[in-house]
Amino acid sequence: MESSERRAIVGLLLLGLMGQGVRWLAGRPGEPPGQVALMPVERRGSPAAHRDSALAAARPMRAGETLDPDRATVSELLRLPKVGPALARAIVADREARGPFRDIRGFDRVPGIGPRLLETLTPHLTFAVMPRDDGVATGAGACQPGRAGCRLDLNAATAAELEALPGIGAALAGRIVSYRESHGAFADIGGLRGVPGIGPGLLARLTPLLTVR
């Protein structure tokens, strides 16, 4: 055998041994020579997990479900009824520029949120509650209008306490008390609709400030 042929054979054997060693070091000793190995794909969560996350973000809010606009992201705000991307971004931008809303009156400051939309959104909104027992005020002067987490008991409030609430003067406070005395205790805050002078806009402003026991 020619020496050149012998050198060629030895070279091929060395190349084969080197390839086997590389495969062994790579943790793939059992694969045949010439096997093509694909680069591992970085796992970032299963497609099912991404799908479930997207569906959850797009799902409209159910009855009784609430969120805190002082903490909600744009994607979470999009779940609110009649809130689109532009308004959701405006809510976050207003909060970042002017601080937390704290209550429904603060939320009303966002451009694009009027009385009718506010009435629609109110059942789905909850605000950060300041530590205060159960958040219900029943004593005279115990509830300061606009204070986060402070809710006046509609069935125990005096006319003077009701008068201190936003949008309620002495005459309307008197009508609320008279209505309560003649019709019995309110079953819910919505019962205020029966009081002359209380429309949807005012009811939306009062709802987060009142409770019914």
C-alpha positions as a printed NumPy array, in Angstrom:
array([[  0.   ,   0.   ,   0.   ],
       [  1.343,   3.388,  -0.967],
       [  2.449,   5.566,   1.926],
       [  0.17 ,   8.358,   0.717],
       [ -2.833,   6.039,   0.866],
       [ -1.798,   4.892,   4.33 ],
       [ -1.615,   8.488,   5.53 ],
       [ -5.053,   9.229,   4.089],
       [ -6.574,   6.232,   5.896],
       [ -4.932,   7.205,   9.176],
       [ -6.212,  10.771,   8.746],
       [ -9.784,   9.568,   8.213],
       [ -9.558,   7.365,  11.301],
       [ -8.311,  10.285,  13.362],
       [-11.122,  12.486,  12.121],
       [-13.639,   9.8  ,  13.048],
       [-12.194,   9.466,  16.543],
       [-12.268,  13.243,  16.995],
       [-15.896,  13.388,  15.935],
       [-16.82 ,  10.619,  18.362],
       [-15.051,  12.49 ,  21.139],
       [-16.936,  15.69 ,  20.374],
       [-20.26 ,  13.84 ,  20.443],
       [-19.295,  12.238,  23.754],
       [-18.413,  15.588,  25.293],
       [-21.68 ,  17.031,  24.035],
       [-23.592,  14.323,  25.89 ],
       [-24.747,  12.467,  22.79 ],
       [-22.508,   9.353,  22.67 ],
       [-25.186,   7.087,  21.245],
       [-25.995,   9.066,  18.085],
       [-24.633,   7.818,  14.761],
       [-21.911,   9.737,  12.905],
       [-23.257,  12.553,  10.771],
       [-26.353,  13.014,  12.959],
       [-27.57 ,  16.616,  12.679],
       [-28.333,  18.164,  16.053],
       [-30.64 ,  21.127,  16.296],
       [-29.868,  23.904,  18.72 ],
       [-32.04 ,  23.658,  21.827],
       [-35.007,  25.995,  21.823],
       [-35.363,  28.199,  24.864],
       [-38.576,  27.404,  26.67 ],
       [-40.663,  30.431,  27.5  ],
       [-43.848,  28.734,  28.55 ],
       [-46.143,  26.414,  26.683],
       [-48.437,  27.646,  23.887],
       [-51.385,  26.632,  26.069],
       [-50.171,  28.894,  28.878],
       [-49.826,  31.837,  26.492],
       [-53.282,  31.14 ,  25.092],
       [-54.876,  30.994,  28.55 ],
       [-53.145,  34.226,  29.552],
       [-54.399,  36.003,  26.424],
       [-57.932,  34.731,  26.935],
       [-57.934,  35.862,  30.568],
       [-56.792,  39.351,  29.565],
       [-59.492,  39.613,  26.888],
       [-62.345,  38.184,  28.948],
       [-65.014,  40.787,  29.899],
       [-65.6  ,  41.232,  33.616],
       [-68.342,  39.155,  35.156],
       [-71.078,  40.518,  37.391],
       [-69.638,  41.198,  40.837],
       [-66.029,  41.118,  39.59 ],
       [-64.005,  44.25 ,  40.365],
       [-60.554,  45.729,  39.904],
       [-58.636,  48.569,  41.509],
       [-57.895,  51.312,  38.934],
       [-55.142,  52.577,  41.231],
       [-53.189,  49.37 ,  40.504],
       [-54.601,  47.916,  37.275],
       [-52.51 ,  47.63 ,  34.124],
       [-53.689,  48.711,  30.672],
       [-54.544,  45.113,  29.741],
       [-56.573,  44.691,  32.942],
       [-58.437,  47.964,  32.392],
       [-59.395,  46.77 ,  28.915],
       [-61.638,  44.183,  30.578],
       [-63.888,  46.955,  31.874],
       [-67.081,  47.503,  29.853],
       [-66.803,  50.21 ,  27.174],
       [-63.106,  50.838,  27.898],
       [-60.911,  50.672,  24.804],
       [-57.124,  50.885,  24.394],
       [-57.03 ,  54.7  ,  24.172],
       [-59.076,  55.188,  27.343],
       [-57.176,  52.472,  29.225],
       [-53.897,  54.207,  28.383],
       [-55.395,  57.575,  29.387],
       [-56.371,  56.152,  32.794],
       [-52.855,  54.863,  33.442],
       [-51.266,  58.091,  32.169],
       [-53.51 ,  60.216,  34.424],
       [-52.71 ,  58.033,  37.421],
       [-48.967,  58.252,  36.78 ],
       [-49.088,  62.02 ,  36.294],
       [-51.489,  63.017,  39.08 ],
       [-51.342,  60.182,  41.579],
       [-53.913,  57.552,  42.641],
       [-57.623,  58.17 ,  42.154],
       [-58.537,  56.92 ,  45.657],
       [-62.29 ,  57.05 ,  45.005],
       [-64.883,  57.324,  42.245],
       [-64.712,  61.12 ,  42.268],
       [-61.01 ,  61.001,  41.531],
       [-61.622,  58.514,  38.734],
       [-64.099,  60.954,  37.193],
       [-61.212,  63.335,  36.408],
       [-59.954,  61.186,  33.524],
       [-60.815,  62.761,  30.154],
       [-63.332,  60.589,  28.353],
       [-65.106,  59.34 ,  31.471],
       [-68.486,  61.012,  31.763],
       [-71.476,  60.373,  34.042],
       [-72.999,  57.606,  31.898],
       [-69.759,  55.66 ,  31.536],
       [-69.025,  56.216,  35.204],
       [-72.37 ,  54.658,  36.09 ],
       [-71.495,  51.622,  33.951],
       [-68.041,  51.235,  35.473],
       [-68.853,  51.85 ,  39.146],
       [-70.009,  48.265,  39.954],
       [-66.677,  46.961,  38.637],
       [-64.395,  49.362,  40.504],
       [-62.901,  49.09 ,  43.951],
       [-60.316,  51.385,  45.479],
       [-57.509,  50.884,  47.972],
       [-59.11 ,  50.92 ,  51.417],
       [-57.474,  52.789,  54.275],
       [-57.377,  50.789,  57.536],
       [-60.606,  51.528,  59.338],
       [-62.373,  48.6  ,  61.003],
       [-64.755,  47.315,  58.32 ],
       [-64.795,  50.614,  56.453],
       [-68.364,  51.453,  57.474],
       [-69.118,  54.688,  59.31 ],
       [-72.309,  55.023,  61.29 ],
       [-71.653,  57.714,  63.871],
       [-72.225,  61.424,  63.322],
       [-69.289,  62.926,  61.48 ],
       [-67.488,  59.574,  61.313],
       [-67.339,  59.507,  57.526],
       [-65.554,  62.29 ,  55.718],
       [-66.843,  62.548,  52.146],
       [-64.311,  61.317,  49.614],
       [-62.164,  59.464,  52.11 ],
       [-61.033,  56.194,  50.578],
       [-62.669,  53.19 ,  52.18 ],
       [-65.174,  55.259,  54.164],
       [-68.743,  54.172,  53.491],
       [-71.753,  55.647,  55.213],
       [-74.546,  53.294,  56.247],
       [-77.49 ,  54.502,  54.192],
       [-80.006,  53.009,  56.619],
       [-78.467,  54.584,  59.725],
       [-77.175,  57.927,  58.438],
       [-78.732,  61.124,  59.693],
       [-79.799,  63.951,  57.409],
       [-76.721,  65.93 ,  58.507],
       [-74.4  ,  63.055,  57.543],
       [-76.099,  62.621,  54.185],
       [-75.917,  66.343,  53.511],
       [-72.123,  66.189,  53.783],
       [-71.912,  63.777,  50.848],
       [-71.066,  65.233,  47.408],
       [-74.067,  66.38 ,  45.404],
       [-76.512,  66.203,  48.333],
       [-77.807,  69.352,  49.953],
       [-80.105,  69.823,  52.91 ],
       [-83.295,  69.376,  50.873],
       [-82.198,  66.138,  49.18 ],
       [-80.818,  64.72 ,  52.448],
       [-84.221,  65.374,  54.03 ],
       [-85.987,  63.593,  51.147],
       [-83.731,  60.551,  51.544],
       [-84.53 ,  60.283,  55.237],
       [-88.262,  60.81 ,  54.595],
       [-88.245,  58.16 ,  51.864],
       [-86.497,  55.716,  54.188],
       [-88.993,  56.364,  56.97 ],
       [-92.011,  55.896,  54.704],
       [-90.763,  52.964,  52.591],
       [-88.593,  51.167,  55.103],
       [-84.872,  50.438,  55.032],
       [-83.096,  50.464,  51.686],
       [-82.4  ,  46.979,  50.356],
       [-79.428,  48.248,  48.358],
       [-77.849,  51.488,  47.177],
       [-79.871,  51.311,  43.968],
       [-82.979,  51.984,  46.057],
       [-81.96 ,  55.641,  46.059],
       [-83.33 ,  55.843,  42.509],
       [-86.767,  56.077,  44.069],
       [-85.862,  59.344,  45.806],
       [-86.829,  62.385,  43.716],
       [-83.736,  64.302,  42.638],
       [-81.343,  61.343,  42.445],
       [-80.448,  60.466,  38.871],
       [-77.946,  57.993,  37.392],
       [-74.997,  60.396,  37.535],
       [-75.467,  61.284,  41.202],
       [-76.121,  57.653,  42.097],
       [-72.818,  56.672,  40.461],
       [-70.975,  59.254,  42.558],
       [-72.654,  58.142,  45.784],
       [-72.377,  54.374,  45.364],
       [-68.736,  53.993,  46.508],
       [-69.421,  56.216,  49.536],
       [-72.426,  54.294,  50.86 ],
       [-73.261,  50.845,  52.133],
       [-76.423,  49.108,  53.324],
       [-76.617,  47.008,  56.464]])
